[in-house]
């Protein structure tokens, strides 16, 4: 969950308690949001259609790693 404001009490300032990782998340979302209109316009000009492919990824922890199962 992304929280921009710090703790809401009388002594806290605007960004108290925010980590460097939180600022990087916010910055990444801002850069992605600013680039999104140009990306969508470029895809429309190139005629890139939607592919109707999907994947179902089921994560099951445990078992042997894929490196050990290569030559079985």
C-alpha positions as CSV (number, residue, x, y, z in Angstrom):
1,X,0.0,0.0,0.0
2,X,1.3,3.4,-0.9
3,X,1.0,6.1,1.7
4,X,2.2,9.6,0.9
5,X,1.5,11.3,4.2
6,X,3.3,10.5,7.4
7,X,1.7,10.0,10.8
8,X,-1.2,12.3,11.4
9,X,-0.5,14.0,14.7
10,X,0.2,17.5,15.8
11,X,4.0,17.2,15.9
12,X,4.6,15.4,12.6
13,X,5.6,17.2,9.4
14,X,4.6,16.4,5.9
15,X,6.8,13.4,5.1
16,X,7.9,12.2,8.5
17,X,8.4,8.5,8.6
18,X,8.6,8.0,4.8
19,X,11.4,5.8,3.6
20,X,13.6,6.2,0.6
21,X,11.8,3.2,-1.0
22,X,8.5,5.1,-0.6
23,X,9.9,8.1,-2.5
24,X,11.3,5.8,-5.2
25,X,7.8,4.1,-5.6
26,X,6.1,7.5,-5.9
27,X,8.8,8.8,-8.4
28,X,8.4,5.7,-10.5
29,X,4.7,6.0,-10.6
30,X,5.0,9.7,-11.6
31,X,7.4,9.0,-14.4
32,X,5.2,6.2,-15.7
33,X,2.2,8.4,-15.5
34,X,3.9,11.2,-17.4
35,X,5.1,8.8,-20.1
36,X,1.8,6.9,-20.5
37,X,0.0,9.3,-23.0
38,X,3.0,9.2,-25.3
39,X,3.3,5.4,-25.1
40,X,-0.4,4.9,-25.9
41,X,-0.2,7.4,-28.8
42,X,2.9,5.6,-30.2
43,X,1.1,2.2,-30.0
44,X,-2.0,3.6,-31.8
45,X,0.2,5.1,-34.6
46,X,2.1,1.8,-35.0
47,X,-1.1,-0.2,-35.2
48,X,-0.2,-2.5,-32.4
49,X,-3.4,-4.4,-31.5
50,X,-4.2,-6.3,-28.3
51,X,-3.1,-9.9,-28.3
52,X,-5.6,-12.3,-26.8
53,X,-3.0,-14.3,-25.0
54,X,-3.2,-15.0,-21.3
55,X,-1.2,-16.9,-18.7
56,X,-2.1,-18.5,-15.5
57,X,0.8,-18.5,-13.1
58,X,0.4,-20.8,-10.1
59,X,3.1,-20.3,-7.5
60,X,3.6,-23.4,-5.4
61,X,6.5,-23.0,-2.9
62,X,8.6,-26.1,-2.2
63,X,9.9,-28.9,-4.4
64,X,13.2,-29.0,-6.3
65,X,14.4,-25.9,-8.1
66,X,14.2,-25.8,-11.9
67,X,18.1,-25.9,-12.2
68,X,18.0,-29.4,-10.6
69,X,15.2,-30.7,-12.8
70,X,16.8,-29.8,-16.2
71,X,18.5,-33.1,-17.0
72,X,16.1,-35.6,-15.4
